[in-house]
């Protein structure tokens, strides 16, 4: 069932309840309360008659009875005739019809007060009546019957009927207004959001909700939805760009491998095989294969980071990790002479996962070696800065143009593609560093000047006992 149908059902139910409450209050509750009030007055009448009958002389009693009869809105009947009392039919003499059942007659003769509300054909209307027996020394000596037409009870109701109808109409108008407002400000926007969500499910990322909303909650919902749609579109664009970049990055080494392998096979068919050419072709194929291996390794690492919820956290000595990273990078570039300086505070204890820190430092140091000419300078320092460990890697390398710095951590971004490929980079290293640094609650900053060098600064929380 849709929200709109549910709202119709809800407000229809509310209207039904209002109508039934109005009917109950007007045609049942009000009537019953008023009849009870009438019976209370009837009891007062018959009790007065009983007192007068016992205390007054006959002529005074009959006079008071006639005055009370004229005052009574309905009809008052008194009988102390033994014949009538024996048959319990005082009404039959006056109206020509008995309003009592046999069971009620017996109860009256036994001294029980009888209340009735029923239609009487003699007056052709409903009446509310009270039969009151009077006894003396256990004997039934007289009976009083008084009644009022029910129509007289409805008179007050008819006076307030316009107000009741106005209340009902007002209630219906309020319900319809509230429902209309609810449909306009809640149901319709939700339906639009639902339709937009369906478009997102179909991959239509570029559409946004444009709603004129009055309620803060719906505004926040629409804003959150548009933000989610923007994020989904951004992620979809990143995914497409990532796939295009991977395809492009693989196409170049694959074309090298294919082309040089064809040349290698062709050379092998020649009678005089040139061993130098075979070595050249083989080395090129091997280099491109290594390039693809590094690329696949970095792609796998990025995918693992995307799926990884969190990293383990335990205290680690920063100096040991940095010295380990320095040793590994120097071994990787042992053929390249470099002026290397390290100034590391041995007391610094950081929090996180050792392999992740090692991966960050190796990436940064590897870039410093790759993009710094031989006999250049690399300075690594680590020191305390308030409640953080600050690690700086400075080199005197080729530097990065200022316009490229904002995009340097984007996946597959290269300052100069040909130069980066020649130096063995995949364009993913700094992206991995940025993601790992964020996971470890750290901060990552790059400052560089083309032709003068680059400074990478990393900050990580220190362990507190």
MIKOL-693492 format. One line per 3 residues: for each residue x, y, z of C-alpha. Coordinates in steps of 0.001 Angstrom, whole numbers, plus 500000, padded with zeros to 6 digits. Layout:
<atoms>
X:Y:Z  ... $
</atoms>
This chain:
<atoms>
500000:500000:500000  501382:503408:498985  501869:506288:501429 $
499076:508281:499783  496629:505396:500092  497666:504931:503703 $
497028:508627:504320  493564:508351:502763  492870:505348:504950 $
494185:507155:508046  492246:510366:507529  489173:508455:506390 $
489353:506574:509670  489724:509866:511572  486685:511319:509795 $
484691:508170:510507  485629:508368:514181  484612:512044:514296 $
481250:511285:512666  480567:508365:514960  481606:510373:518027 $
479235:513135:516983  476426:510642:516459  477194:508981:519784 $
477234:512281:521670  474078:513612:520035  471833:510614:519438 $
472852:508389:522321  474888:509902:525125  473055:513234:525219 $
469671:511526:524989  470482:509065:527741  471739:511777:530069 $
468680:513913:529437  466277:511008:529959  467997:510234:533240 $
467418:513845:534214  463747:513498:533242  463359:510347:535305 $
464897:512177:538261  462216:514860:537911  459500:512205:537541 $
460669:510594:540765  460379:513961:542512  456803:514317:541220 $
455620:510914:542454  457378:511328:545804  455518:514639:546296 $
452216:512914:545418  452945:510129:547909  453691:512632:550688 $
450574:514679:549917  448450:511548:549801  449535:510572:553307 $
449530:514019:554901  446784:516094:553246  443021:515979:553343 $
441360:514510:550247  440159:517811:548792  443540:519523:549424 $
445341:516514:547960  443181:516537:544814  443715:520287:544404 $
447490:519974:544682  447373:516984:542325  445448:518988:539706 $
447908:521883:539997  450854:519503:539641  449185:517822:536669 $
448842:521182:534928  452464:522017:535784  453760:518667:534514 $
454927:518782:530885  453413:515397:530222  450605:513605:532041 $
450159:512585:535674  447682:509836:536638  446751:508816:540191 $
444540:505949:541288  443613:504467:544646  440675:502488:543244 $
440963:498939:544586  439555:497459:541349  442062:499256:539176 $
444881:498555:541570  444050:494889:541616  444421:494757:537845 $
447258:497279:537820  445683:499155:534933  445394:502768:535907 $
446493:503781:532405  443856:501711:530668  441058:503899:532063 $
442675:507092:530741  444311:505955:527510  442424:502865:526555 $
445617:500908:526179  447967:499223:528598  451621:500197:528444 $
452711:497520:530882  453697:493967:530184  452438:491226:532451 $
455850:490938:534040  455852:494708:534766  452336:494496:536242 $
453502:491773:538651  456520:493822:539699  454295:496864:540295 $
451900:494836:542470  454903:493630:544467  455762:497230:545250 $
458521:497849:542688  458853:501186:540872  458638:500709:537091 $
460414:502919:534516  459473:502641:530837  460602:504256:527563 $
458485:503108:524630  456084:504120:521886  452428:504603:522821 $
449916:504399:520015  447359:506400:521965  449481:509530:521698 $
451446:508273:518695  454876:509055:520127  457568:507808:522421 $
457083:508446:526105  459240:508183:529204  457088:507032:532120 $
457309:506137:535785  454836:503932:537755  455165:504349:541524 $
453297:502028:543981  452283:503271:547456  451874:500795:550314 $
450557:500958:553845  451100:498138:556333  452240:495936:553480 $
449122:496557:551402  449024:498165:547957  446870:501266:548484 $
447559:503561:545514  449629:504067:542374  450947:507107:540527 $
451923:507108:536877  453570:510113:535260  455019:510411:531776 $
456517:512967:529399  456672:512685:525631  460107:511939:524284 $
459653:514728:521756  459967:517193:524585  463349:515676:525425 $
464602:516300:521869  463735:519998:522070  467043:520991:523756 $
468864:518835:521257  467205:520667:518376  468391:523932:519886 $
472023:522827:519960  471842:520862:516686  473237:523756:514566 $
476242:523985:516888  476802:520233:516717  476587:520306:512928 $
478968:523276:512893  481356:521320:515120  481148:518329:512775 $
481702:520490:509692  484609:522251:511408  486166:518922:512383 $
485865:517629:508822  487330:520887:507455  490277:520707:509871 $
490942:517062:508976  490824:517810:505248  493097:520844:505686 $
495600:518866:507752  495570:516035:505220  496039:518468:502320 $
498946:520099:504147  500382:516676:504964  500092:515569:501324 $
501717:518774:500087  504562:518992:502583  505236:515347:503438 $
503633:512752:501171  504346:514453:497832  508004:515160:498705 $
508439:511574:499905  506937:510329:496634  509329:512563:494692 $
512241:511271:496752  511061:507725:496084  510892:508414:492337 $
514342:510021:492456  515701:507026:494366  514400:504783:491593 $
516278:506907:489045  519443:506555:491119  518912:502798:491173 $
518813:502954:487357  522152:504788:487298  520825:508307:486556 $
523203:510121:488908  522993:513653:487517  519409:514455:488566 $
518680:516261:491838  515625:516983:493964  514219:520481:493533 $
511518:520906:496166  509942:523959:497774  509710:522563:501294 $
508390:524243:504424  509340:521751:507148  512929:521647:508395 $
512906:517841:508592  511915:517444:504933  514467:520086:503907 $
517173:518154:505738  515985:514902:504149  516042:516423:500644 $
519467:517988:501286  520834:514672:502567  519359:512878:499562 $
520944:515322:497106  524238:515014:498979  524001:511236:498714 $
523211:511505:494988  526236:513791:494513  528452:511346:496374 $
527143:508450:494293  527710:510408:491092  531210:511339:492250 $
532021:507743:493157  530607:506522:489850  532724:509053:487968 $
535755:508027:490006  535060:504379:489254  534760:505078:485530 $
537887:507225:485595  539690:504537:487578  538759:501850:485052 $
539772:504102:482165  543093:504863:483865  543757:501199:484597 $
542933:500355:481013  545219:503110:479771  548033:502180:482166 $
547893:498550:481092  547609:499341:477399  551090:500895:477191 $
553096:498054:478807  550976:495464:477010  551655:497122:473672 $
555383:497115:474543  555263:493447:475546  553317:492514:472410 $
555481:494582:470059  558848:493501:471489  557788:489872:471772 $
556888:489940:468051  560281:491455:467292  561912:488831:469497 $
560143:486004:467690  561018:487526:464314  564673:487893:465320 $
564785:484261:466422  563755:483173:462910  566714:484974:461364 $
569773:482928:460409  572181:485311:462077  570632:486063:465466 $
571757:489364:466983  572229:488564:470653  572336:492255:471634 $
568886:492782:470092  567565:489710:471901  568843:491094:475201 $
567352:494511:474485  563944:493046:473578  564012:490723:476576 $
564935:493511:478993  562148:495743:477654  559602:492952:478019 $
560840:492248:481543  560663:495944:482536  557121:496286:481237 $
556101:493088:483013  557502:494496:486262  555631:497740:485631 $
552343:495802:485271  553158:493844:488420  553691:497062:490408 $
550501:498508:488983  548480:495415:489927  550008:495469:493400 $
549025:499108:493940  545512:498539:492561  545104:495565:494875 $
546291:497682:497810  543806:500437:497022  540959:497921:496749 $
541981:496405:500089  542012:499850:501720  538538:500622:500342 $
537175:497405:501845  539070:497656:505130  536904:499068:507936 $
539722:500035:510290  543344:499349:511223  544709:497753:514360 $
546034:500143:516979  548882:499500:519381  551919:501516:520548 $
554917:501491:518198  558436:502990:518371  558556:505469:515497 $
562365:505461:515167  562538:501706:514523  559910:501875:511765 $
561601:504862:510102  565059:503247:510204  563594:500050:508754 $
561939:502011:505913  565158:503952:505214  567191:500733:505026 $
564738:499104:502595  564599:502136:500269  568385:502551:500271 $
568694:498893:499290  566188:499403:496441  568277:502344:495139 $
571737:501152:496125  573136:502022:492692  572232:505680:493202 $
574555:507876:495256  572684:510225:497615  573563:512555:500501 $
571246:511167:503150  570713:512648:506650  568432:511350:509426 $
567545:513149:512655  564982:511022:514518  563795:511355:518127 $
564050:507833:519577  561486:508540:522343  558495:508983:520049 $
555772:506320:520418  552925:506347:517911  549684:504345:517701 $
548642:502149:514826  549687:499190:512702  553374:498755:511926 $
552980:497510:508336  550799:500522:507482  553333:503043:508815 $
556127:501186:507023  554155:501323:503772  553661:505102:504124 $
557323:505859:504864  558608:503576:502072  556343:505294:499536 $
557486:508781:500573  561195:507857:500705  560980:505957:497412 $
559563:509065:495682  562343:511186:497197  564995:508838:495765 $
563277:508505:492366  562847:512212:491723  566118:513481:493223 $
569138:513412:490938  572243:511448:491985  574342:513128:494707 $
571280:515131:495746  570195:515673:499346  567512:513834:501339 $
566847:514792:504974  564547:512765:507238  563597:514211:510633 $
561147:513130:513328  560301:515217:516387  557572:515925:518935 $
555072:518686:518185  552605:519031:521089  550703:515716:521217 $
551802:514632:517756  554799:513039:516115  555957:515118:513150 $
557896:513394:510319  559494:515488:507561  561125:514155:504378 $
562950:516913:502433  564715:516405:499118  566545:518556:496584 $
564838:516883:493656  563070:518156:490569  560054:519411:492537 $
556385:519676:491566  554764:522613:489717  552436:524631:491959 $
549424:524007:489693  549790:520242:490132  550031:520183:493943 $
546225:520137:494640  545798:516997:492452  548987:515192:493400 $
547209:512632:495630  544529:511751:493074  544678:508260:491649 $
546804:507936:488485  547615:511638:488514  551053:512350:487056 $
552868:515650:486715  554620:514456:483570  553339:511088:482427 $
556326:510178:480310  558804:511093:483060  556832:509253:485756 $
556539:506107:483626  560248:506231:482840  561013:506369:486563 $
558774:503404:487306  555884:505174:489055  552294:503980:488805 $
550557:507215:489819  548983:505482:492842  551666:505796:495515 $
550633:509143:497015  546966:508187:496827  547767:505133:498961 $
549773:507305:501375  546869:509765:501718  544349:506983:502392 $
546591:505207:504910  547344:508476:506723  543634:509201:507099 $
543034:505694:508462  545715:506286:511109  544192:509662:512137 $
547171:511464:510687  547711:514514:508488  549587:514630:505188 $
551002:517759:503550  553225:518369:500514  555153:521561:499809 $
557214:521796:496671  558944:524191:494331  559807:523139:490837 $
563558:522749:490347  564336:523120:494069  562800:520136:495805 $
559878:518775:497805  559045:518581:501503  556539:516004:502751 $
555211:516459:506289  553330:513751:508181  551725:514098:511612 $
550403:511226:513753  548966:511103:517289  551402:510102:520008 $
550619:507253:522388  549560:508455:525831  549948:506129:528792 $
</atoms>
